[in-house]
Amino acid sequence: MSKTLTLSHGVRLILEPMSGVRSVSIGIWCNNGAMYEGPKDEGISHFIEHMLFKGSENRTAFEIVQTIDRIGGQMNAFTGKAETCYYVKCLDEHFRRSADVLTDMVEHPLFAEEEIEKEKKVVIEEIHMNQDDPTDVSMDELENAIGRGIGFGHPVLGSEETVSASTRDQMCDYYCDHYTRDQIVVSVAGSFDEEEVADYFEHHFLELKPTSDVLRPEEAPKAEPENITVTKDINQSNLAIGIPTVPAESELRYPLLVLSNILGGGMSSRLFQHVREQKGLAYSVYSMTSTYRSLGYFAVVAGVSMARTEEAMDAIREELERLKSGTLEAEELESAREQLKSSFMFGQESVQSRMLSNGRNMLTYGRTFTPDETLAKIETVTMEKLLEAAELLSDFSKYTIVNVTGMSE
Protein backbone atom coordinates (compact mmCIF):
# COMPACT_ATOMS: atom_id res chain seq x y z
CA MET A 1 0.00 0.00 0.00
CA SER A 2 1.48 3.34 -1.01
CA LYS A 3 1.43 6.48 1.10
CA THR A 4 1.59 10.05 -0.26
CA LEU A 5 3.08 12.91 1.73
CA THR A 6 3.24 16.56 0.78
CA LEU A 7 6.51 17.77 2.24
CA SER A 8 6.77 21.17 3.90
CA HIS A 9 8.36 22.70 0.79
CA GLY A 10 5.60 21.44 -1.52
CA VAL A 11 7.16 18.40 -3.18
CA ARG A 12 4.90 15.34 -3.16
CA LEU A 13 6.53 12.10 -1.93
CA ILE A 14 5.07 8.65 -2.63
CA LEU A 15 6.29 5.79 -0.45
CA GLU A 16 5.51 2.14 -1.20
CA PRO A 17 7.32 -0.37 1.02
CA MET A 18 7.48 -3.88 -0.50
CA SER A 19 8.21 -6.95 1.60
CA GLY A 20 10.54 -9.70 0.48
CA VAL A 21 12.85 -7.47 -1.58
CA ARG A 22 16.30 -6.01 -0.89
CA SER A 23 16.24 -3.32 -3.58
CA VAL A 24 14.74 0.15 -3.83
CA SER A 25 13.75 2.26 -6.83
CA ILE A 26 13.82 6.06 -6.57
CA GLY A 27 12.24 8.25 -9.21
CA ILE A 28 12.14 12.04 -9.43
CA TRP A 29 9.32 13.10 -11.72
CA CYS A 30 8.68 16.52 -13.22
CA ASN A 31 5.27 17.50 -14.58
CA ASN A 32 6.79 18.61 -17.85
CA GLY A 33 7.07 17.19 -21.34
CA ALA A 34 6.74 17.88 -25.04
CA MET A 35 3.06 18.87 -24.90
CA TYR A 36 3.87 21.89 -22.72
CA GLU A 37 6.55 23.32 -25.02
CA GLY A 38 6.13 26.31 -27.32
CA PRO A 39 7.04 25.94 -31.01
CA LYS A 40 10.51 27.45 -30.51
CA ASP A 41 11.13 25.16 -27.52
CA GLU A 42 10.29 21.87 -29.22
CA GLY A 43 12.59 19.17 -27.84
CA ILE A 44 13.90 21.28 -24.94
CA SER A 45 12.39 19.06 -22.22
CA HIS A 46 14.24 16.07 -23.65
CA PHE A 47 17.43 18.11 -24.12
CA ILE A 48 17.30 19.21 -20.46
CA GLU A 49 16.96 15.55 -19.47
CA HIS A 50 20.24 14.88 -21.28
CA MET A 51 21.94 17.90 -19.72
CA LEU A 52 21.13 16.88 -16.15
CA PHE A 53 23.51 13.96 -16.67
CA LYS A 54 26.28 16.27 -17.93
CA GLY A 55 27.43 17.63 -14.59
CA SER A 56 26.15 19.35 -11.47
CA GLU A 57 27.62 21.87 -9.07
CA ASN A 58 28.99 18.96 -7.02
CA ARG A 59 29.75 16.21 -9.55
CA THR A 60 31.16 15.88 -13.04
CA ALA A 61 29.28 13.84 -15.62
CA PHE A 62 31.69 10.95 -15.00
CA GLU A 63 31.25 11.14 -11.23
CA ILE A 64 27.46 10.95 -11.61
CA VAL A 65 27.56 7.65 -13.49
CA GLN A 66 30.61 6.30 -11.64
CA THR A 67 28.93 6.70 -8.24
CA ILE A 68 25.95 4.63 -9.36
CA ASP A 69 28.08 2.02 -11.16
CA ARG A 70 30.28 1.51 -8.09
CA ILE A 71 27.31 0.50 -5.96
CA GLY A 72 25.87 -1.76 -8.68
CA GLY A 73 22.93 0.52 -9.33
CA GLN A 74 21.01 1.14 -12.53
CA MET A 75 20.26 4.73 -13.54
CA ASN A 76 18.31 6.18 -16.43
CA ALA A 77 15.76 8.81 -17.42
CA PHE A 78 13.05 9.42 -19.98
CA THR A 79 10.97 12.26 -21.36
CA GLY A 80 7.46 11.84 -22.70
CA LYS A 81 4.63 13.99 -23.93
CA ALA A 82 3.61 14.96 -20.39
CA GLU A 83 6.41 14.03 -17.98
CA THR A 84 10.14 13.65 -17.35
CA CYS A 85 11.53 11.07 -14.92
CA TYR A 86 15.02 10.45 -13.50
CA TYR A 87 15.44 7.18 -11.64
CA VAL A 88 17.81 4.78 -9.93
CA LYS A 89 17.38 1.19 -8.80
CA CYS A 90 19.86 -0.05 -6.21
CA LEU A 91 20.29 -2.26 -3.14
CA ASP A 92 18.48 -0.82 -0.13
CA GLU A 93 21.76 -0.20 1.71
CA HIS A 94 22.72 2.32 -1.00
CA PHE A 95 19.56 4.43 -0.85
CA ARG A 96 21.24 7.59 0.41
CA ARG A 97 24.12 7.56 -2.06
CA SER A 98 21.74 7.01 -4.97
CA ALA A 99 19.33 9.68 -3.77
CA ASP A 100 22.24 12.11 -3.35
CA VAL A 101 23.13 11.71 -7.02
CA LEU A 102 19.55 12.12 -8.25
CA THR A 103 18.71 15.16 -6.13
CA ASP A 104 22.02 16.82 -7.01
CA MET A 105 21.37 16.33 -10.74
CA VAL A 106 17.86 17.75 -10.55
CA GLU A 107 18.59 20.59 -8.13
CA HIS A 108 22.05 21.77 -9.22
CA PRO A 109 22.60 21.26 -12.98
CA LEU A 110 25.45 23.21 -14.53
CA PHE A 111 24.22 23.59 -18.12
CA ALA A 112 27.83 24.21 -19.15
CA GLU A 113 28.00 25.95 -22.53
CA GLU A 114 30.58 23.56 -23.97
CA GLU A 115 28.56 20.54 -22.84
CA ILE A 116 25.40 21.92 -24.42
CA GLU A 117 27.19 22.28 -27.75
CA LYS A 118 28.56 18.73 -27.53
CA GLU A 119 25.20 17.29 -26.48
CA LYS A 120 23.45 18.94 -29.42
CA LYS A 121 25.32 16.50 -31.66
CA VAL A 122 24.25 13.57 -29.49
CA VAL A 123 20.57 14.58 -29.51
CA ILE A 124 20.64 15.17 -33.26
CA GLU A 125 22.09 11.67 -33.72
CA GLU A 126 19.21 10.35 -31.58
CA ILE A 127 16.80 12.18 -33.91
CA HIS A 128 18.53 10.58 -36.92
CA MET A 129 18.34 7.14 -35.27
CA ASN A 130 14.63 7.66 -34.67
CA GLN A 131 14.17 8.67 -38.30
CA ASP A 132 15.87 5.44 -39.38
CA ASP A 133 13.27 3.32 -37.54
CA PRO A 134 10.10 3.19 -39.67
CA THR A 135 7.92 2.13 -36.72
CA ASP A 136 9.11 5.12 -34.69
CA VAL A 137 8.51 7.41 -37.66
CA SER A 138 5.00 6.09 -38.20
CA MET A 139 4.02 6.55 -34.54
CA ASP A 140 5.59 10.03 -34.40
CA GLU A 141 3.68 11.05 -37.51
CA LEU A 142 0.46 9.64 -36.10
CA GLU A 143 0.79 11.44 -32.76
CA ASN A 144 1.78 14.66 -34.50
CA ALA A 145 -1.29 14.43 -36.74
CA ILE A 146 -3.68 13.61 -33.91
CA GLY A 147 -2.28 16.53 -31.90
CA ARG A 148 -1.94 18.93 -34.82
CA GLY A 149 -2.31 22.52 -33.59
CA ILE A 150 -1.92 21.69 -29.90
CA GLY A 151 1.07 20.84 -27.73
CA PHE A 152 0.50 17.09 -28.03
CA GLY A 153 1.59 17.36 -31.64
CA HIS A 154 5.10 18.44 -30.66
CA PRO A 155 7.73 15.69 -31.14
CA VAL A 156 9.46 14.68 -27.90
CA LEU A 157 12.92 14.84 -29.50
CA GLY A 158 12.23 18.12 -31.25
CA SER A 159 13.78 18.68 -34.65
CA GLU A 160 17.34 19.15 -35.86
CA GLU A 161 16.51 22.84 -36.33
CA THR A 162 15.10 23.49 -32.84
CA VAL A 163 17.85 21.50 -31.12
CA SER A 164 20.60 23.27 -33.09
CA ALA A 165 19.12 26.65 -32.18
CA SER A 166 18.92 25.94 -28.43
CA THR A 167 20.88 28.32 -26.20
CA ARG A 168 22.06 28.12 -22.63
CA ASP A 169 19.88 31.06 -21.59
CA GLN A 170 16.83 29.46 -23.16
CA MET A 171 17.54 26.17 -21.40
CA CYS A 172 18.17 27.77 -17.99
CA ASP A 173 15.00 29.85 -18.23
CA TYR A 174 12.91 26.84 -19.22
CA TYR A 175 14.41 24.71 -16.44
CA CYS A 176 13.79 27.38 -13.78
CA ASP A 177 10.21 27.92 -14.91
CA HIS A 178 9.24 24.23 -15.15
CA TYR A 179 11.36 22.44 -12.51
CA THR A 180 9.53 23.90 -9.53
CA ARG A 181 8.63 22.27 -6.25
CA ASP A 182 4.90 22.17 -6.95
CA GLN A 183 5.60 20.27 -10.20
CA ILE A 184 7.96 17.68 -8.68
CA VAL A 185 6.89 14.22 -7.48
CA VAL A 186 9.29 11.74 -5.84
CA SER A 187 8.27 8.08 -6.02
CA VAL A 188 10.08 5.46 -3.91
CA ALA A 189 9.25 1.74 -3.90
CA GLY A 190 10.93 -1.32 -2.42
CA SER A 191 12.93 -1.85 0.76
CA PHE A 192 13.53 1.34 2.78
CA ASP A 193 12.91 3.06 6.09
CA GLU A 194 9.93 5.40 5.66
CA GLU A 195 11.02 7.95 8.24
CA GLU A 196 14.55 8.09 6.86
CA VAL A 197 13.32 8.61 3.30
CA ALA A 198 10.78 11.28 4.28
CA ASP A 199 13.38 13.12 6.36
CA TYR A 200 15.91 12.93 3.53
CA PHE A 201 13.65 14.52 0.89
CA GLU A 202 12.34 17.08 3.40
CA HIS A 203 15.80 18.66 3.21
CA HIS A 204 16.16 18.72 -0.59
CA PHE A 205 14.75 20.73 -3.53
CA LEU A 206 14.88 23.88 -1.42
CA GLU A 207 16.79 25.77 -4.13
CA LEU A 208 14.07 25.21 -6.74
CA LYS A 209 11.37 27.85 -7.21
CA PRO A 210 8.35 27.02 -5.03
CA THR A 211 5.73 27.32 -7.76
CA SER A 212 5.47 27.54 -11.52
CA ASP A 213 3.52 30.30 -13.20
CA VAL A 214 3.73 28.61 -16.61
CA LEU A 215 0.36 27.95 -18.20
CA ARG A 216 0.08 24.24 -19.02
CA PRO A 217 -2.73 24.02 -21.56
CA GLU A 218 -4.88 20.90 -21.52
CA GLU A 219 -6.53 20.82 -24.92
CA ALA A 220 -8.49 18.16 -26.76
CA PRO A 221 -7.40 17.39 -30.33
CA LYS A 222 -9.25 19.22 -33.08
CA ALA A 223 -7.33 18.00 -36.14
CA GLU A 224 -9.14 16.35 -39.05
CA PRO A 225 -8.19 12.82 -40.17
CA GLU A 226 -5.22 12.72 -42.50
CA ASN A 227 -3.67 10.31 -44.96
CA ILE A 228 0.11 10.58 -44.64
CA THR A 229 2.75 8.77 -46.68
CA VAL A 230 6.45 8.92 -45.81
CA THR A 231 8.86 7.39 -48.31
CA LYS A 232 12.15 5.92 -47.11
CA ASP A 233 14.75 3.48 -48.39
CA ILE A 234 13.08 0.42 -46.86
CA ASN A 235 11.48 -2.77 -48.18
CA GLN A 236 8.27 -2.85 -46.16
CA SER A 237 5.27 -0.66 -45.41
CA ASN A 238 4.83 0.31 -41.78
CA LEU A 239 1.28 1.35 -40.96
CA ALA A 240 0.06 3.35 -37.96
CA ILE A 241 -3.69 3.90 -38.10
CA GLY A 242 -5.17 5.92 -35.26
CA ILE A 243 -8.12 7.88 -33.91
CA PRO A 244 -8.59 10.23 -30.92
CA THR A 245 -10.55 8.64 -28.06
CA VAL A 246 -10.96 9.77 -24.45
CA PRO A 247 -8.78 11.32 -21.72
CA ALA A 248 -7.47 9.34 -18.76
CA GLU A 249 -10.31 10.20 -16.38
CA SER A 250 -13.01 8.93 -18.75
CA GLU A 251 -15.14 5.98 -17.65
CA LEU A 252 -14.41 4.44 -21.06
CA ARG A 253 -10.68 4.18 -20.44
CA TYR A 254 -10.82 0.58 -19.21
CA PRO A 255 -13.46 -0.58 -21.70
CA LEU A 256 -11.15 0.75 -24.44
CA LEU A 257 -8.22 -1.17 -22.95
CA VAL A 258 -10.29 -4.36 -22.98
CA LEU A 259 -11.52 -3.72 -26.51
CA SER A 260 -7.99 -3.02 -27.75
CA ASN A 261 -6.92 -6.37 -26.31
CA ILE A 262 -9.76 -8.11 -28.15
CA LEU A 263 -8.78 -6.40 -31.41
CA GLY A 264 -5.01 -6.66 -31.31
CA GLY A 265 -3.69 -7.72 -27.93
CA GLY A 266 -2.32 -11.16 -28.64
CA MET A 267 -2.04 -14.07 -31.06
CA SER A 268 -5.71 -14.99 -30.67
CA SER A 269 -6.87 -11.39 -31.22
CA ARG A 270 -9.14 -10.46 -34.10
CA LEU A 271 -6.55 -8.46 -36.03
CA PHE A 272 -3.78 -11.04 -35.63
CA GLN A 273 -6.03 -13.85 -36.75
CA HIS A 274 -7.59 -11.98 -39.66
CA VAL A 275 -4.63 -9.99 -41.00
CA ARG A 276 -1.80 -12.42 -40.34
CA GLU A 277 -3.14 -15.94 -39.88
CA GLN A 278 -6.05 -15.97 -42.34
CA LYS A 279 -4.74 -13.59 -45.02
CA GLY A 280 -0.97 -13.69 -44.48
CA LEU A 281 -0.68 -9.93 -44.94
CA ALA A 282 1.58 -9.01 -42.01
CA TYR A 283 4.21 -10.48 -39.75
CA SER A 284 3.37 -8.01 -36.98
CA VAL A 285 -0.01 -6.43 -36.28
CA TYR A 286 -1.30 -5.15 -32.94
CA SER A 287 -3.41 -2.42 -31.38
CA MET A 288 -2.83 -0.08 -28.45
CA THR A 289 -4.42 2.72 -26.46
CA SER A 290 -2.72 5.69 -24.84
CA THR A 291 -4.31 8.22 -22.47
CA TYR A 292 -3.29 11.58 -21.04
CA ARG A 293 -5.06 14.17 -18.89
CA SER A 294 -6.65 15.94 -21.84
CA LEU A 295 -6.82 13.32 -24.59
CA GLY A 296 -6.27 9.77 -25.64
CA TYR A 297 -5.95 7.76 -28.83
CA PHE A 298 -6.31 4.25 -30.20
CA ALA A 299 -3.95 2.87 -32.85
CA VAL A 300 -3.39 -0.18 -35.00
CA VAL A 301 0.26 -0.78 -35.96
CA ALA A 302 1.35 -3.22 -38.65
CA GLY A 303 4.35 -4.11 -40.78
CA VAL A 304 3.20 -5.34 -44.19
CA SER A 305 4.45 -6.07 -47.70
CA MET A 306 4.61 -2.98 -49.91
CA ALA A 307 2.81 -4.87 -52.64
CA ARG A 308 -0.10 -5.75 -50.34
CA THR A 309 -0.47 -2.55 -48.32
CA GLU A 310 -3.95 -1.79 -49.64
CA GLU A 311 -5.08 -5.35 -48.88
CA ALA A 312 -3.75 -5.05 -45.35
CA MET A 313 -5.52 -1.72 -44.79
CA ASP A 314 -8.73 -3.23 -46.12
CA ALA A 315 -8.40 -6.15 -43.70
CA ILE A 316 -7.81 -3.79 -40.77
CA ARG A 317 -10.76 -1.66 -41.86
CA GLU A 318 -12.97 -4.77 -42.02
CA GLU A 319 -12.17 -5.64 -38.41
CA LEU A 320 -12.79 -2.11 -37.17
CA GLU A 321 -16.05 -1.73 -39.08
CA ARG A 322 -17.13 -5.16 -37.86
CA LEU A 323 -17.51 -3.51 -34.46
CA LYS A 324 -20.63 -1.77 -35.82
CA SER A 325 -22.45 -5.10 -35.90
CA GLY A 326 -22.23 -5.51 -32.13
CA THR A 327 -20.81 -9.04 -32.48
CA LEU A 328 -18.56 -8.85 -29.42
CA GLU A 329 -18.92 -12.02 -27.38
CA ALA A 330 -18.90 -12.65 -23.64
CA GLU A 331 -16.07 -15.15 -24.12
CA GLU A 332 -13.91 -12.47 -25.76
CA LEU A 333 -14.63 -10.06 -22.93
CA GLU A 334 -13.66 -12.62 -20.29
CA SER A 335 -10.47 -13.63 -22.11
CA ALA A 336 -9.39 -10.00 -22.57
CA ARG A 337 -10.01 -9.25 -18.90
CA GLU A 338 -7.82 -12.16 -17.82
CA GLN A 339 -5.04 -11.22 -20.23
CA LEU A 340 -5.03 -7.61 -19.01
CA LYS A 341 -5.12 -8.61 -15.35
CA SER A 342 -2.22 -11.03 -15.84
CA SER A 343 -0.16 -8.55 -17.85
CA PHE A 344 -0.78 -5.83 -15.27
CA MET A 345 0.18 -8.01 -12.29
CA PHE A 346 3.28 -9.40 -14.03
CA GLY A 347 4.39 -5.79 -14.44
CA GLN A 348 3.70 -4.83 -10.83
CA GLU A 349 5.93 -7.38 -9.17
CA SER A 350 9.12 -5.30 -9.34
CA VAL A 351 10.15 -2.26 -7.33
CA GLN A 352 10.80 -0.33 -10.53
CA SER A 353 7.35 -1.02 -11.93
CA ARG A 354 5.67 0.17 -8.74
CA MET A 355 7.80 3.33 -8.66
CA LEU A 356 6.94 4.12 -12.29
CA SER A 357 3.25 3.35 -11.89
CA ASN A 358 2.89 5.48 -8.75
CA GLY A 359 4.77 8.44 -10.20
CA ARG A 360 2.88 8.45 -13.49
CA ASN A 361 -0.50 8.07 -11.77
CA MET A 362 0.23 10.95 -9.41
CA LEU A 363 1.02 13.28 -12.32
CA THR A 364 -1.97 12.11 -14.35
CA TYR A 365 -4.66 11.67 -11.70
CA GLY A 366 -3.29 13.41 -8.63
CA ARG A 367 -3.31 10.12 -6.72
CA THR A 368 -1.99 6.56 -6.74
CA PHE A 369 -3.92 3.32 -7.16
CA THR A 370 -3.46 -0.02 -5.47
CA PRO A 371 -3.13 -3.07 -7.72
CA ASP A 372 -6.50 -4.27 -6.39
CA GLU A 373 -8.15 -1.02 -7.53
CA THR A 374 -6.80 -1.46 -11.04
CA LEU A 375 -7.80 -5.12 -11.17
CA ALA A 376 -11.31 -4.15 -10.05
CA LYS A 377 -11.52 -1.54 -12.84
CA ILE A 378 -10.67 -4.23 -15.39
CA GLU A 379 -13.00 -6.79 -13.83
CA THR A 380 -16.01 -4.49 -13.83
CA VAL A 381 -15.92 -3.69 -17.56
CA THR A 382 -19.37 -4.67 -18.83
CA MET A 383 -20.54 -5.65 -22.28
CA GLU A 384 -22.62 -2.46 -22.34
CA LYS A 385 -19.53 -0.29 -21.81
CA LEU A 386 -17.55 -2.40 -24.27
CA LEU A 387 -20.14 -1.70 -26.97
CA GLU A 388 -20.07 2.00 -26.08
CA ALA A 389 -16.29 1.97 -26.54
CA ALA A 390 -16.72 0.14 -29.85
CA GLU A 391 -18.75 3.07 -31.17
CA LEU A 392 -15.65 5.28 -30.81
CA LEU A 393 -13.54 2.98 -32.98
CA SER A 394 -15.85 1.66 -35.69
CA ASP A 395 -15.90 4.60 -38.15
CA PHE A 396 -12.86 4.12 -40.37
CA SER A 397 -13.38 7.49 -42.07
CA LYS A 398 -12.31 9.20 -38.83
CA TYR A 399 -8.90 7.49 -38.70
CA THR A 400 -5.59 9.08 -39.59
CA ILE A 401 -3.56 6.69 -41.72
CA VAL A 402 0.23 6.88 -41.73
CA ASN A 403 2.17 4.71 -44.17
CA VAL A 404 5.96 4.73 -43.91
CA THR A 405 6.96 2.82 -47.00
CA GLY A 406 9.72 2.10 -49.49
CA MET A 407 10.33 3.69 -52.83
CA SER A 408 8.28 2.22 -55.65
CA GLU A 409 10.21 0.88 -58.62
N, C-alpha and C positions, 0 to 999 in steps of 0.2 A: 504494500500500500504506500503510495507516494504522499508526501507532505509538502505543501507550498508555503514558504515564508516570504514576506516582503521585508527586506532588511531596512534598517533605519535610513539608509541613503537612497532607497527607492528601487534597488535591484531586486528582482524576484529570484528566489532560490528554490529549486525543486529537489527534494531528497527522497530517494527510494532505496532503502536498505534491502539487500537480497541475501537470504541465508544460503549456506552451502557453497559460496564462492569466495575466492581469495583475491579477486581483482576489483578494480573500480574504474568507471568511465566518467570523465569530467568533460562537459561541453559548455562553452560560452557562446550563447546565441545573441545575434543582433537582429532586431526587427527591421531589416533593410535588405533589399535585393533589386534586381533589374527593373521591376515594375514601378519602383519609386524614383527612378532616374529621369532627368530631363534629357532631351535629344542630344545636347552637347556632352552629357555625362555618360552616355551609353557605354557600359562595360566598366565603369569606375568602381562599382561595388566589388566586382571580381578582382580588379587590379589591386584594390586596397587589401583584399584577402591575401594576395601574393606578397604585398609589401610588408605585412605584419610578420612574415617569416624572415625578412631581410635585415633584421637588427632592431634592437630596442635601446633605450638609454642605458640598460644594464648588461646587455648581452649582444654579442655579434651574431650574425646569421648562423655561423658554424656552432657557436656555443648553445644556441637554441636547440638545434637538432642533436648535438653531441650529448647534452644533458639527458634528453629523453632516451637516446640510444644506449647510454651507459647503464640505465636502470631497466633496460629491456622493454621500454614502453613503445607504444605505437601512437603516432601523432599525425593528424591530417586536418583538412578544412574543406569546406565547400560553400559555394554561393549559388543560390537559386533565384527564382523569380521574386520571392518574398522574404528570404532570410539568408543570413550568413552564419556559419557555425565553425568554431575552432574546437578541436577535441583531442583528448589523450585517453588512452586505456593503459593501465599499468597495474602492478601488484599493489595491494592495499597499503603496504608498508611505505610505498613511494608517493602517497597522495600529495604531501606537502611540496615535494620537489617538482612534481608535475604541475600542480596548481600554480606554483611560483612562475614557471615558464609561461603558462597560458595567460595569467593575469598581467604579467610584464609585457607580453606581446600586445595584448589588447589595450593596455592602459598607457604604455610608453613607447609607441612606435617612433622610429627616427625619420622615416621617409627621406632618406639621404638622396640627394640629387643624382649622384652617380649610379646609385642602385636603381633608381627609377628608370634611368635611361637604359641600363642593362636589362631590367626586367621587361621593358617594352618589347624587346626582341623575343623574350621567352613567351610572353602572352600572345604576340603575333604568330609565333610558331604553333601555339596551342590553337589559335584560330584556323591556321592552315591545316592542322591535323584534323580538326573538326570538319573542315570543308572537304577533306579527303574521304570522310566516312559518309556514304550515301544515306545511311539510316539516320545519322545525326542531322544531316542537311534536310532530309524530308521532315523530321520532327520540328526542327527550328523554323522551317518555312511554314509549317502548319500552325505552330503557336504564334508566329508573327502575323499570319493572316487572321487567325481568330481574334487576336488582340490589336488588330490594325487601328491606329488612332488613339489607343490608350497605352498606358505604361506596360501592360502585359505583353504588348507586341515587341518590346525592346529585347534584343538578344542578350543573354547573360554575359557572353564574352565581349560584347561590343563589336566594333568593326576595326579593321586595320587603321582606318582614318581617325576614329575617335581615340583609339589607344595611342597612336602616334602623336596626337595633339595634346595629350594629357600633360599637365604641368604640376609641379610640386605644390604651388599655392592652391590650385584647384583641388588636389587630393587632400591637402590638410584641411581646407574649408569643409569639404564634403564629410571627411572623417569627424571633425568636431561637431558638425551639425547633426549627424546621424548616429554616431556612437555615444549616446547619452544614457544616463543611468535608468531613465524610465523606459528605454527601448532595449535594455539588456536583460536576458534571462540566463541563469546558470542552472544546468541540469546535472545532477550527480546520481549515479546508480551503481550498486554493487556492495562491496564490503567497506564500511567506513564508520567512524564515530560521528554521530549526528551533531553533537555539541561542538566538537572540534571543527567540523566543516562549516557550520553556521558562524562560528566565531572567526574563522579564517576569512570568509568572504565579507563579513561585516567590516573588516579593516582594509578592503580593497575597492577599487573603482572610484575612490574619492576625488581623483583628479579629472574625472570626466565631467562634462556639463550635467547638471541635474536633470534637465528636461530638454526635449527637442521642440522647436517651434516650426519644424518643416511640415508642410501639408502633405499627408500621404493619401492621395486620392484612391478611393475604392470604387471603380467604375465597372459596369457590366459591358461586355463586348457589343458593339453596334455594327461591326463589319458585315458586309454581304458575302455570301459564299463565293469562292473563287476556284478557278481551275488553273493550277500552276504547274508548269513543266520546267525542270532544270536539267540541262544536258551536260553530262560529264563523260570522261573517258572511262566508261565502265561497261560491263557486259550483261547487266541485269537492270530491270526496272524495280525501283524501291518506292512503294506506295505508302502514303500516310493520308488517311481519309478521316476527317474529323468534323465535329459539330459542337457548338457551345451547349452546355447543359445547365447545371445548377451550382450555386456556391456551397461551401462546406457545411453551412448550418441548415441546409434544406433537408426536409424529411425524406426526400427522394435520393439522398446520397447513398444510403445502403442498398435500397432497391436497385440503383444503377450499378453498384458494385456486383450484386448478385447477377444482374442481367448481363453485364460484361463478361462474367465468368461463363455463363451459359453460351454466349456468342463466341467467345474466343479465349477462354481461360485455360484450356488444356487440350490433350489429344482427343478427348471425346466431345469437344465443343462443336457447335454447329458449323462455325467457319472452318475449323481444321478438317472436319469430316467432309464438308462440301467442297471447299476450294482445293485442299490437298489430296485427301484420300479418294474422293469420288471422281474428281476432274483432273487431278495431277497438275494443277496450275501453279503451285507454289511450294517451296521447301518450308518456308516459315510464314505463318499467318497467325496473328493474335490480336486481341482487343485490350483496351485499357481505359481507365477513367482517371482524371486528375482534378482535384478541387482546391480552391483557394477561398479567401474570405469573400471576395466579390464575384467570383465566377468559377466555372468548371468546364471541362470538355470531355468528350468521348472520342476515341480514335480506334481505327483499325489499321494495323501496320502489316505489310506483306512484302516479301521479296519474290518477284516473279520473272518469268522469261520475257524479254523485250517483245518477242514475236506474239506473245499471248496476253499482253497487258490488258487489252480491251476485254478479252474473255474473263480474265481474273476480276476486273472491276465489275463486270456483269454478274459474276457469281457472288461477289460481296454484296452488290446491290440486291440481288435476289434474297439473300439471307436477312438483310436489314428490312426490306419491304415485306418479308414474310411475317414480321412482327405485327403488321396491320391485321392479320387474320386472327390474332388472339389465340394462337395454337400452342402457347407455352403450357408445359405439363407439370403437374405436381412433382413428378419424379425428377425433372430437371431442376426445379426449385430446391428440392431436398439435397440433391447431389451438389449443387453449387454452394449451398449453405455449408455443407460439410467440408468442401474443398477450401472455402474461404476461412472457416474456423481453424482448420488444420494449418493452413499457410500462415495465418496470423499468429497462432500459438508457437509454431516452429520459430518464427521471427522474434518472439518475445522472451526467449529463454536465454538470452545473453545480456550482460550488463550494458553493452554498447547499444543494443536494440532498445532497451528500456530508456536509456539516456536520450536517444534520438527521438523516440516516440513522445516522451514527456516534453521535451523542449519544443518540438514542432507543434504539438497540441496546445501548449501554452500560448505560443505566438498566434496560432490560428483561432483558437476558441476562448482563450483567456483562462483555461483550466486544463487539468490532466484527466485521463480516464483510466480506470482499472481495466485489466484484461477482461474481467467478468462483464463489465459494462459494454465493452466492444462486442464480445460474444453474444450478449443479449440483443444488441442492435441487429446483428446478423440473423440471429435466430427468429426474431419477430418480424422479418420481412414477409409480407403476405402476398398472395397471388394478386389481390386487388392493387397493391402498390407496385407490384412488378409490371402489371399491365399499364399502369399510369406512367411508369418509367419508359415502357416500350413506346408509348406515344411520342416521347421526345426524340427517339432514335429512328423512327420508321420512315421518315420522309427524306428520301435520298437527294432530292433537289436542294435541300438546305445544307448539304455537306460541302466543305472545302476539300478539293482533291489535289494532292501534291504528288507529282510523279518525277522522281529523280532517276533519269534514265541515260542510256548510252547514246552514242551518235549513230544515226541511221546510215546505212551504206548507200 
